[in-house]
Amino acid sequence: MPRRRVDHRSFERASSAYRRADWNRSPATHGARYPLRQPTHRRVIRRLVRSIPIVVILLFAWRIGATFLQSREQRMWYACEKVYEERQADRVDTIEEFRALYPESAHAADAAYYYAVLAHDAKGCAAVDEAWQVTLTRGTPERKLEAVMSLGECANKAGDAALAVDYYGQALELNLATQGTVEAVYRAGALSEQQGDVTNAIAYYRAVWELPEATRKQRIDVARGLTRIQLGALSANPPRHVVRRDETLWSIANKAGVAMRDLLRANLDLANPNVVEVGVTLNIPIRDISLVVSVAGRMIYLLHEGAVVCPFPVVLGADDTPTPEGNLSVVSKEFARARLISIADSVVGGPAGLGAGWFGLSRVGYGIHGGSTEEELLEGSTHGAIRLVDSAIESLGDFVTPGTPVTIVAEAPEIEWKALPVDLR
């Protein structure tokens, strides 16, 4: 029978374990004959601490390997991103080189935008035109709006106003509720007006008016643009009357339902107002004029036949001295300097300068008058009267007469714009 082999090392380990167990025996172990071990959480913490250097080494190796394994395109793109994030305009050639080497890259649109932004001031419009065009085609809506503004500005500097209007007008198609959209569309309207294209100018101005993001200052600018165009068209197309036998200016004024002085003002070219020849064509002051004052919008709207011709920015009463609401009418009209000085003492709030003109309302002590400043149009208030700048009150004086209805409402009214035949060229 073969002799059994004894593993002395195993025996020694077992003997040692038993000896440790005997030595560690205590009432807490209930007489267990196995070695006591450390608590589990301590073992876990020790192993984690020991593994930290290994993890750090692996991460460092992974980073070095990823750097060597990534493509040249990716390395160049990382460099381009750093140039843009740090706004390093002096290193914009890095982005230009990337665009030249990888025109079909997935980052091509971003590279074009980065290059256009950084090189616009440094290299000029001609150098970045193509990059802005790419952004306008493939960029996000926000970047497209930047492209629209930059391309429009460059086209305007180059003297191509029509192209600039086309670029600015594209902001409406982006449907972005931002101040940039309002500014771009307003520029389109202003340039169209300068070029004599009043049809587009009116369309762009009205589009700005409908944008809720428009500021008070922008609405004032739009109102003045519409006033320049629309009032000119309204004045250029008055009703006309051909003088017949036995007619006088007085009888014509009575038939037309207008004041004699308004009829004379509309026909300043008459050689002798006392003698009117048969066959002469007279301009009849425009009727069916009314005013609507919006307290919330701080605007007064001139209406002809129920449709809005143009708005005028106004200064209205403060919270403690509000402008009265309701259906009123104009009962007096004064533009003579001496009369304005005497009327000022009876205005609500005490003596005040009435500017270039005054329309007294059917509510005693209240009226519409001039004398406002640009700062007051933005933030000012009155003691209840309706105040305009002098140029606006003078413009209204050509259309407003005693008896003109004035409606003062709290909210902004729904606007139906008046279509007028306009041509400033």
C-alpha positions as CSV (number, residue, x, y, z in Angstrom):
1,M,0.0,0.0,0.0
2,P,1.5,3.4,-1.0
3,R,2.5,5.7,1.7
4,R,0.3,8.8,2.0
5,R,2.1,12.1,1.2
6,V,1.9,14.9,3.7
7,D,1.9,18.5,2.6
8,H,3.9,20.1,5.4
9,R,3.1,23.7,4.2
10,S,-0.6,23.1,4.3
11,F,-0.3,21.6,7.7
12,E,1.7,24.6,9.0
13,R,-0.8,27.1,7.6
14,A,-3.7,25.2,9.2
15,S,-1.9,24.9,12.5
16,S,-1.1,28.6,12.5
17,A,-4.7,29.5,11.8
18,Y,-5.9,27.4,14.7
19,R,-3.3,28.9,17.0
20,R,-4.5,32.4,16.0
21,A,-8.1,31.4,16.6
22,D,-7.2,30.1,20.1
23,W,-5.4,33.3,20.8
24,N,-8.2,35.5,19.6
25,R,-10.9,33.5,21.5
26,S,-13.1,35.8,23.5
27,P,-16.6,35.9,24.9
28,A,-17.7,37.9,21.9
29,T,-16.8,35.0,19.5
30,H,-18.8,32.5,21.5
31,G,-15.9,30.1,21.5
32,A,-15.5,30.1,17.6
33,R,-12.4,28.2,16.5
34,Y,-11.6,30.3,13.4
35,P,-9.6,33.4,13.0
36,L,-11.3,36.8,13.5
37,R,-11.6,39.0,10.3
38,Q,-11.7,42.8,10.0
39,P,-15.2,44.4,9.4
40,T,-16.4,44.4,5.8
41,H,-16.4,48.2,5.3
42,R,-12.8,48.5,6.4
43,R,-11.8,45.9,3.9
44,V,-13.6,47.7,1.1
45,I,-12.1,51.1,2.0
46,R,-8.6,49.6,2.0
47,R,-9.0,47.9,-1.4
48,L,-10.4,51.2,-2.9
49,V,-7.4,53.2,-1.5
50,R,-5.0,50.6,-2.9
51,S,-6.7,50.7,-6.4
52,I,-6.5,54.6,-6.8
53,P,-3.0,54.6,-8.3
54,I,-4.1,51.9,-10.7
55,V,-7.1,53.9,-11.8
56,V,-5.1,57.1,-12.3
57,I,-2.5,55.2,-14.4
58,L,-5.3,53.7,-16.5
59,L,-7.0,57.0,-17.1
60,F,-3.7,58.7,-18.0
61,A,-2.9,55.9,-20.4
62,W,-6.4,56.1,-22.0
63,R,-6.0,59.9,-22.5
64,I,-2.6,59.5,-24.1
65,G,-3.8,56.7,-26.3
66,A,-6.9,58.6,-27.4
67,T,-4.7,61.6,-28.3
68,F,-2.6,59.4,-30.6
69,L,-5.5,57.5,-32.0
70,Q,-7.7,60.4,-32.9
71,S,-7.6,61.8,-36.5
72,R,-5.9,64.9,-37.6
73,E,-9.3,66.4,-38.4
74,Q,-10.4,66.0,-34.8
75,R,-7.2,67.5,-33.4
76,M,-7.6,70.5,-35.7
77,W,-11.2,70.9,-34.8
78,Y,-10.3,70.9,-31.1
79,A,-7.9,73.7,-31.9
80,C,-10.6,75.7,-33.8
81,E,-13.0,75.4,-30.8
82,K,-10.3,76.7,-28.5
83,V,-9.7,79.7,-30.8
84,Y,-13.4,80.5,-30.9
85,E,-14.0,80.1,-27.2
86,E,-11.1,82.3,-26.3
87,R,-11.9,84.8,-29.1
88,Q,-8.4,84.6,-30.5
89,A,-8.9,86.8,-33.6
90,D,-5.2,86.7,-34.3
91,R,-5.4,82.9,-34.8
92,V,-8.4,82.9,-37.1
93,D,-6.3,81.4,-39.8
94,T,-6.5,78.1,-37.9
95,I,-10.2,77.9,-38.6
96,E,-9.6,79.0,-42.2
97,E,-7.1,76.2,-42.7
98,F,-9.6,73.7,-41.2
99,R,-12.3,74.8,-43.6
100,A,-9.9,74.5,-46.6
101,L,-8.8,71.0,-45.7
102,Y,-12.2,69.5,-44.6
103,P,-15.0,71.3,-46.5
104,E,-17.3,68.3,-46.1
105,S,-16.6,67.8,-42.4
106,A,-19.5,67.4,-39.9
107,H,-18.2,70.6,-38.3
108,A,-18.2,72.6,-41.5
109,A,-21.2,74.8,-40.6
110,D,-19.8,75.5,-37.1
111,A,-16.4,76.3,-38.6
112,A,-18.0,78.8,-41.0
113,Y,-19.8,80.5,-38.2
114,Y,-16.7,80.7,-36.0
115,Y,-14.6,82.1,-38.9
116,A,-17.3,84.7,-39.8
117,V,-17.6,85.9,-36.2
118,L,-13.9,86.3,-35.6
119,A,-12.8,87.5,-39.0
120,H,-15.7,90.0,-39.6
121,D,-13.9,93.0,-38.0
122,A,-10.4,91.8,-38.7
123,K,-10.6,91.0,-42.4
124,G,-13.7,92.9,-43.5
125,C,-17.0,92.0,-45.3
126,A,-15.5,90.6,-48.5
127,A,-13.5,88.0,-46.6
128,V,-16.4,86.6,-44.5
129,D,-19.2,86.9,-47.0
130,E,-19.0,83.2,-48.0
131,A,-18.8,82.1,-44.4
132,W,-21.9,84.1,-43.5
133,Q,-23.7,82.6,-46.5
134,V,-22.9,79.1,-45.3
135,T,-24.2,80.1,-41.8
136,L,-27.4,81.6,-43.4
137,T,-28.0,78.3,-45.2
138,R,-27.0,75.7,-42.6
139,G,-26.8,77.4,-39.2
140,T,-29.2,77.5,-36.3
141,P,-32.0,80.1,-36.3
142,E,-30.0,82.3,-33.8
143,R,-26.9,82.1,-36.0
144,K,-28.9,82.8,-39.1
145,L,-30.2,86.0,-37.5
146,E,-26.6,87.0,-36.9
147,A,-25.8,86.3,-40.5
148,V,-28.8,88.3,-41.7
149,M,-27.6,91.3,-39.6
150,S,-24.0,91.1,-40.8
151,L,-24.8,90.5,-44.5
152,G,-27.3,93.3,-44.4
153,E,-24.8,95.7,-42.9
154,C,-22.2,94.7,-45.4
155,A,-24.5,95.1,-48.4
156,N,-25.6,98.6,-47.1
157,K,-21.9,99.7,-46.7
158,A,-21.3,98.5,-50.3
159,G,-24.2,100.7,-51.5
160,D,-26.5,97.9,-52.4
161,A,-29.6,98.9,-50.4
162,A,-31.9,96.6,-52.2
163,L,-29.8,93.6,-51.3
164,A,-29.5,94.8,-47.7
165,V,-33.3,95.1,-47.4
166,D,-33.6,91.5,-48.8
167,Y,-31.2,90.2,-46.1
168,Y,-32.8,92.2,-43.2
169,G,-36.3,91.0,-44.3
170,Q,-35.3,87.4,-44.0
171,A,-35.3,87.9,-40.2
172,L,-39.2,87.6,-40.3
173,E,-38.9,84.1,-41.7
174,L,-36.8,82.8,-38.7
175,N,-39.7,83.3,-36.3
176,L,-37.4,84.3,-33.5
177,A,-38.9,86.4,-30.6
178,T,-35.8,88.5,-30.0
179,Q,-34.8,92.1,-30.1
180,G,-32.5,91.2,-33.0
181,T,-35.5,90.3,-35.2
182,V,-37.2,93.7,-34.4
183,E,-34.0,95.6,-35.2
184,A,-33.5,93.7,-38.5
185,V,-37.0,94.3,-39.7
186,Y,-37.0,97.9,-38.7
187,R,-33.8,98.4,-40.8
188,A,-35.5,96.8,-43.7
189,G,-38.3,99.3,-43.4
190,A,-36.0,102.3,-43.0
191,L,-33.9,101.4,-46.0
192,S,-37.0,100.8,-48.1
193,E,-38.3,104.2,-47.2
194,Q,-34.9,105.8,-48.1
195,Q,-35.0,104.1,-51.5
196,G,-38.6,105.3,-52.1
197,D,-40.1,101.8,-52.0
198,V,-42.9,102.8,-49.7
199,T,-44.9,99.7,-50.2
200,N,-42.2,97.5,-48.6
201,A,-41.5,100.2,-46.1
202,I,-45.1,100.2,-44.8
203,A,-45.1,96.4,-44.8
204,Y,-41.9,96.2,-42.7
205,Y,-43.0,99.0,-40.3
206,R,-46.3,97.3,-39.7
207,A,-44.6,94.0,-39.1
208,V,-42.4,95.6,-36.4
209,W,-45.5,97.2,-34.9
210,E,-47.0,93.7,-34.5
211,L,-43.9,92.2,-32.8
212,P,-44.5,92.1,-29.0
213,E,-40.7,92.3,-28.5
214,A,-40.5,95.8,-29.9
215,T,-39.4,98.4,-27.3
216,R,-41.0,101.8,-26.7
217,K,-38.2,103.5,-28.5
218,Q,-38.6,101.2,-31.5
219,R,-42.3,101.8,-31.6
220,I,-41.7,105.5,-31.6
221,D,-39.4,105.2,-34.6
222,V,-41.9,103.0,-36.4
223,A,-44.7,105.4,-35.7
224,R,-42.7,108.3,-37.2
225,G,-41.9,106.3,-40.2
226,L,-45.5,105.5,-40.8
227,T,-46.4,109.1,-40.2
228,R,-44.0,110.3,-42.9
229,I,-45.4,108.0,-45.5
230,Q,-49.1,107.7,-44.6
231,L,-49.8,111.4,-43.8
232,G,-48.1,112.4,-47.0
233,A,-50.3,110.1,-48.9
234,L,-53.4,111.2,-47.1
235,S,-52.6,114.9,-47.8
236,A,-51.7,114.2,-51.4
237,N,-55.1,112.7,-52.1
238,P,-57.7,115.0,-50.7
239,P,-61.3,115.2,-51.9
240,R,-61.7,117.7,-54.7
241,H,-64.4,120.1,-55.9
242,V,-64.8,121.9,-59.2
243,V,-66.3,125.4,-58.7
244,R,-69.6,125.9,-60.4
245,R,-71.5,129.1,-61.3
246,D,-72.8,131.1,-58.4
247,E,-70.7,129.2,-55.8
248,T,-68.5,130.9,-53.2
249,L,-65.9,129.6,-50.8
250,W,-68.5,130.0,-48.0
251,S,-71.2,128.0,-49.8
252,I,-68.6,125.3,-50.7
253,A,-67.4,125.1,-47.1
254,N,-71.0,124.7,-45.8
255,K,-71.8,122.0,-48.3
256,A,-68.6,120.1,-47.5
257,G,-69.2,120.5,-43.7
258,V,-65.8,122.1,-43.1
259,A,-64.7,125.3,-41.5
260,M,-63.9,128.2,-43.8
261,R,-60.4,128.6,-42.4
262,D,-59.7,124.9,-43.0
263,L,-60.9,125.3,-46.6
264,L,-58.5,128.2,-47.1
265,R,-55.6,126.3,-45.5
266,A,-56.2,123.5,-48.0
267,N,-56.1,125.9,-50.9
268,L,-53.2,128.3,-50.2
269,D,-52.5,128.7,-53.9
270,L,-55.7,130.8,-54.4
271,A,-54.8,134.2,-55.8
272,N,-57.9,135.9,-54.4
273,P,-60.0,134.0,-51.9
274,N,-62.8,136.5,-52.3
275,V,-63.3,135.8,-56.0
276,V,-63.2,132.1,-57.1
277,E,-63.4,131.5,-60.8
278,V,-65.8,128.9,-62.3
279,G,-64.0,125.7,-63.2
280,V,-61.2,126.0,-60.5
281,T,-60.5,122.8,-58.7
282,L,-60.5,123.1,-54.9
283,N,-59.0,120.7,-52.3
284,I,-61.6,119.9,-49.7
285,P,-60.3,119.2,-46.2
286,I,-60.5,115.5,-45.4
287,R,-63.5,114.4,-43.3
288,D,-64.3,111.2,-41.4
289,I,-61.3,111.8,-39.2
290,S,-61.2,110.4,-35.7
291,L,-58.7,109.9,-32.9
292,V,-58.2,106.9,-30.6
293,V,-56.0,107.2,-27.6
294,S,-54.5,104.0,-26.1
295,V,-53.5,104.5,-22.4
296,A,-51.7,101.2,-22.2
297,G,-49.8,101.7,-25.5
298,R,-49.3,105.5,-24.9
299,M,-50.2,106.1,-28.5
300,I,-52.8,108.3,-30.3
301,Y,-54.1,106.8,-33.6
302,L,-55.3,109.0,-36.5
303,L,-58.2,107.2,-38.2
304,H,-59.7,107.9,-41.6
305,E,-63.0,106.2,-42.4
306,G,-62.5,103.9,-39.4
307,A,-59.0,102.6,-40.4
308,V,-55.7,103.6,-38.8
309,V,-53.6,105.9,-40.9
310,C,-50.7,106.3,-38.5
311,P,-49.9,106.3,-34.7
312,F,-48.3,109.1,-32.7
313,P,-46.4,108.6,-29.5
314,V,-47.9,110.6,-26.6
315,V,-47.3,111.4,-22.9
316,L,-50.3,110.6,-20.7
317,G,-51.5,111.2,-17.1
318,A,-49.7,109.7,-14.2
319,D,-51.3,107.0,-11.9
320,D,-52.5,109.7,-9.4
321,T,-53.6,112.1,-12.2
322,P,-54.9,109.7,-15.0
323,T,-56.1,110.7,-18.4
324,P,-59.9,110.3,-18.4
325,E,-61.3,107.5,-20.5
326,G,-64.4,107.6,-22.6
327,N,-65.9,109.0,-25.8
328,L,-65.0,112.7,-26.1
329,S,-64.6,115.1,-29.0
330,V,-62.6,118.1,-30.0
331,V,-64.3,121.4,-29.1
332,S,-61.6,123.9,-29.8
333,K,-58.5,124.2,-31.9
334,E,-55.8,126.9,-31.3
335,F,-52.4,127.4,-32.9
336,A,-52.0,131.2,-32.3
337,R,-49.2,131.9,-29.8
338,A,-51.2,134.5,-27.9
339,R,-54.2,132.3,-27.5
340,L,-52.1,129.3,-26.4
341,I,-50.6,131.4,-23.6
342,S,-54.0,132.4,-22.3
343,I,-55.4,128.9,-22.5
344,A,-52.5,127.5,-20.5
345,D,-53.9,129.0,-17.3
346,S,-57.0,126.8,-17.5
347,V,-55.4,123.5,-18.2
348,V,-55.7,120.8,-15.6
349,G,-52.6,120.7,-13.4
350,G,-52.0,124.5,-13.6
351,P,-50.3,126.7,-16.1
352,A,-48.1,124.8,-18.5
353,G,-46.5,125.3,-21.9
354,L,-48.8,124.0,-24.6
355,G,-46.2,123.8,-27.3
356,A,-47.2,124.6,-30.9
357,G,-50.9,123.8,-30.6
358,W,-53.9,122.8,-28.6
359,F,-57.1,120.7,-29.2
360,G,-59.5,121.3,-26.4
361,L,-61.6,118.3,-25.4
362,S,-65.2,118.1,-24.3
363,R,-64.0,117.2,-20.8
364,V,-63.3,120.7,-19.4
365,G,-59.7,121.3,-18.6
366,Y,-58.4,118.4,-20.7
367,G,-56.9,118.5,-24.1
368,I,-54.3,117.4,-26.6
369,H,-51.3,119.7,-27.0
370,G,-47.6,119.9,-28.0
371,G,-44.5,120.7,-26.0
372,S,-43.3,117.2,-25.2
373,T,-39.6,116.2,-25.3
374,E,-38.1,113.0,-26.5
375,E,-37.3,111.9,-23.0
376,E,-40.9,112.5,-21.9
377,L,-42.1,110.3,-24.7
378,L,-40.1,107.4,-23.1
379,E,-40.8,107.9,-19.4
380,G,-42.7,111.1,-18.8
381,S,-46.3,111.7,-17.5
382,T,-48.7,114.6,-17.3
383,H,-51.5,115.8,-15.0
384,G,-54.1,114.2,-17.3
385,A,-53.6,116.0,-20.6
386,I,-52.4,114.3,-23.8
387,R,-49.0,115.7,-24.8
388,L,-47.2,115.3,-28.1
389,V,-44.1,116.7,-29.7
390,D,-44.7,119.9,-31.6
391,S,-44.2,118.3,-35.0
392,A,-46.9,115.8,-34.3
393,I,-49.4,118.3,-33.1
394,E,-48.8,120.4,-36.2
395,S,-49.3,117.3,-38.4
396,L,-52.6,116.5,-36.7
397,G,-53.6,120.1,-37.1
398,D,-54.1,119.6,-40.9
399,F,-56.7,116.9,-40.2
400,V,-58.3,117.5,-36.8
401,T,-61.1,120.1,-36.5
402,P,-63.7,120.9,-33.9
403,G,-66.1,118.1,-33.7
404,T,-63.5,115.4,-34.4
405,P,-64.4,112.3,-32.2
406,V,-61.7,111.3,-29.6
407,T,-62.0,107.9,-28.0
408,I,-59.7,107.2,-25.0
409,V,-59.4,103.5,-24.1
410,A,-57.4,101.6,-21.5
411,E,-56.0,98.9,-23.8
412,A,-54.4,99.0,-27.2
413,P,-57.1,98.8,-29.9
414,E,-57.1,96.2,-32.6
415,I,-55.7,97.9,-35.6
416,E,-57.0,97.8,-39.2
417,W,-54.5,99.7,-41.3
418,K,-55.6,102.2,-43.9
419,A,-54.6,101.3,-47.4
420,L,-53.6,104.5,-49.2
421,P,-52.1,105.1,-52.7
422,V,-48.6,106.1,-51.8
423,D,-45.6,107.0,-54.0
424,L,-42.7,109.1,-52.7
425,R,-40.5,108.7,-55.8
